[in-house]
């Protein structure tokens, strides 16, 4: 029996069972480990755990206890999220982690945007995403854990600093920085943002649609259109033809948001954050290539993702031309 299984057995009574079974690590997750297991009663559960000695690759990730608290806050607003059953502190036998209920569904973006299994439900998904975002953005800021606050100009400054430090010289990225800085909206109505709300971090069921919002490590306070724009960024469409996650239209996303009580957001503001999303991802891709080129990270994943800077440049060219 592994040390982790032994540690989980020790908390099984707190989870509603006597022991655990079928412990296995799942693939995916750039910064955190994800493990699946079941109680002896048969209930499937998920463990999200920080690897020993690991830090956030971006430096932006919240502690897992903060993640768990934010998911519980989202539950109170009726947002589709897993139930958090247990939080484990750093230094415990399990380590920094939390246990949540397992949700049935699919997270692979290409299957959701193009797969036949989702063809019937796909027209409803953008509206449901809007509803989910309205509930997340309705979470009261009072009483939340300490969270970073970021405006459009803050995001531009942060990513331009990264870009300059890379020594990159890419004219399309330069043009996008200038365009977005000249038109940056003020942070007028700050809300709690998911921070990584996109196809790939949302679990969908082929019959019910949105089943759970996952990966809460980048939650921060900011412009509500930021979450919408990130969902619409072309890199997260996975070959789908529609602008919202590859599966839906802007009008449905905005309508779902308003139907669930969200304050109306102009499409122009969403498009601004969509462009900023492409710029941010382009800078991140450039950074991944640089880490491979300088030998600090020799994994094949880095150059594979790094080449996608050019895809972001194509997206930015199209957005800049449309905005003329």
N, C-alpha and C positions, 0 to 999 in steps of 0.2 A: 504494500500500500504506500502511495507517495505521501510526502509531507503535506501537500496541499489537500489531498483526500482526507487525511487524518484531521487536519484543521477544519475542514468542512463538516466532517462527522461530528466534531465537537459542538458546532452551532446548529446541527440539524434539528434539535428540539425547538429552537427559536424560530425555525422556518416552517414548522408544522409536521416534522417527521422524526424518525429515530436514527436514520443513516442515509448516506447518499450512494448513488450508483451511476455508472456510465460516464464518469468524468473524462472529458476529452477537450483538447484545445481546438478552437475554431480558427480558420484562416481569416486574414484581413485584420485591419487595425494597425495604423502606422505607429501609434504611440502607446497603446494600451493592449493588454492581453484580454482575450475573450474566451471563456470556458463555458461549456454546456455540461449539465449534469441533471440528475433527477433525484427526488426524494424516494424513499422506499415505498411511499404511497403512490408513486407514479407521476407526481407533479413535476413537469420540466421547469428548470430554472437556468439562469444565466449569471455567471460571475464576470464582472468587469474589474480588472486588476492592473495596477501599475507595476511594470517589471522592476525587479530589484535593481537599484542604482540608476534607473533610467530618468531622464529629464524630458521635457517637452521639446520636440524638434523645432518648434516655432517660438517657444518661450511664452506663448499666449494661453496655454491650457490651464484651466481651473483645477484645483485639487478635486479628487474624486468625491470627497465628502460634500463639496460645494455642488458638484454635478448632481449628486443624490438629492440634496435639498431643493435644487431647482426643478428636478423632475417631480418631486412631491408637490412643489408649489404649482406646477403645471397641471397636476392631477386635480387640484382644488378648483381650477378654472374649466375643467372638463376637456382638456386637451388629450389627444390619444397618445398615451405614454405607457411604458411598462410600470407595474407596481414595484416599488423599491421595498424590499423585505428586511434588509440588513446592511449596515454600514460598518466596515472594518477599518480600524485606524492604522496608520503607519507604525511599524514595529510590532504589530500583532503577528500571530502565527500565519494568518492569511496574507497579511500585508495591507497596503492601502488599496481598498477595494469596496465594491458593494455588490449585493445579490439582488437580482430582480426577476420578475416573472418572465417566462419565455412566451413570445408572441408568434403566432403562425402567420407566415407571409413570405414575401420575396423582397430582397433589397438590390438585386443586380439590375443596374440601370438600363442596360440594353434590353433585357427581357420585359421590363415595364414599359419602355418606350416603343418597342417593336414586336414583342412576343405575342403570339396568337392567344395565349391564355388570358391576356389582359385586354383583348380587343373590345369586348363588350363593356367593360367598366371604364376604359380609358377616357371617354368623353366627360366623365364626372370627376376625374382626379384633380384637375386644376381648381375647380370650385371647392373640393374638399381640402386642398392645400391652403386655400384662402381662409377657410373656416378655421383650420388648425392654427394658422398664424395669428388670426384675430384673438384666439383664446390665449396663446402664448404671450402676445403683446398686452393682454389685459391683466397680466400678473402684477399685483401692486408692488411698487419698488420698495416701499417701507418694509423693513424686516428681512430683506434679502441679504445673503452674504455679500461681503464687499466685492464689487464688480468693477472692471474697467469701464470707462466711458469714452466713446469715440465718435467724432463727427466725420463728415466727408473729408474735410481738410486734414483732420488728424490721420485718417487712413492714407491719404495721399502723401503726407509728410513721412509717415512710417515706411511706406513701400518705396518712395523715391529715395529715402536714405539707404535702404537695402540695395536698390538698383544702382545708385552711385557707388556704393562700396564694392559692388561686383566689377566695376570698371567697364560695364557694358555700354555699347553705343548702338542703339537700335532706333532709327528715326521714327518708326510708327509708335513705339512706346513713348518717345519724347513728345510727339505730337499729342498723344492721349493725355499725358501728364498736364501739358499746357492747357488743353481744351477743358479738362475736368477742373483744374484749379480756378480757371476763369469763371466757371459756372457753379462752383460748389454751393449747395444749399445750406442754410443755417440749420442747426439742430434745434428745431422749434418744439417738438413733442417727443422727448426721449422715452423709450420703452425698453423693456428687457427683450433682447434679441436672442434667438437660438445661435446665430453666428455661423452655422454651417448647414443651413436649411437647403437641401438640394436632393435631386434624384441620386440615390446611392446611400443616403442617410435617412431615408424614409422607408418604412416597411409597408408594402401594399399587399392586400389580399385580393385574389382575382375575382372574388364575388362582392366583397364589401368595400374595397378601395383602401383608403388610408387606414392602416392598422396601428402604427406606432411611429413616433418621431424618436430617432436614435441619435447617439453621438453628441452629447451636450457639453463637450469640453471647451468650446469656444464662446460660450455665452458671455455677453457683455451688454452694456446699455448704449443705445444709439438710435438712429433714424429707422422707423418701421419699414421704410422702403428698401433698406439694405437687405433684409431677409428675402424680400420679393425679388430684387434684382439678382441676387446670388442664385436663386432657383431658376431664373431665366437665362443665366449666362450660358453661352453656346457650348462650352466645354462639358456641361452637365446634361446635355440633351441625348447623348449616347446614340447618335444617328437618327433620332426621331425628328419628324418634320415640323413639330409644333414648338413655339418658343418657350413655353413653360415646361421645363423638365423633359422636353422632347415629346410630351404627351398632351399638352393642352394649350389654350389660348389666353392672352392677357385679360380679355374681358371676363372670362370665367373666374380667373384668379381674383380679380378685383371685386367681382360680384359676390364670391364666397366670403371674402373678407368683410364686406359691408353687411352681408346677411347674418354673420355671426357677431355683429356689434362693433366691428372695427371702424374707426374714423376713415372716411373716404380718402384714398391716396391717388393723386393724378398719375396717369400713365407716364407722363414725361419724367416724373421723379423716379419711377421704377426703371425707365430706360437709362436714366443717368447712372443709377447704381448697377445696372446690368453692364454698362460700359466700364465702370470702375471695377466690377467683378472680373471682367476679361483682362483688364490691366493688371490687377493683383495676381491673378493666376499666371499671367505671362511672366511677371517678375519672379514668382515662386518657381516656375519651370526653369527660368534662366539660372536661378540659384542652385537648383538641383543639378543642372549640367555643370555648373562651375565647381560644385563639390566633387564631381567625378573627375573633371579635367585637372583639378589641383591635387588629386589623389587622396583627399580626406575621406571619401566614400567611394569604394570601388564596386559597389553592387550594380548589377545590370539595370536595376530599376531606375537609377538616377539618370543615365543618358536617355533611356526610353521615354521618361517623362520630360526630360529637358528639351527634347526635340519639339515638344508641343508649344513652345514659345511662338513658333511660326504660325501655328493654328490660331493662337490668340491675336496675332498681328492681323491675320485675315479678318477675324471677327471685328477687330477695332477699326480696320479700314472701312468695312461695310457700315458700321455704326456711325463713324465720322462722316462718311459720305451722305448717309440718310439724314444726319442732323444739319446739313448745310442748308 
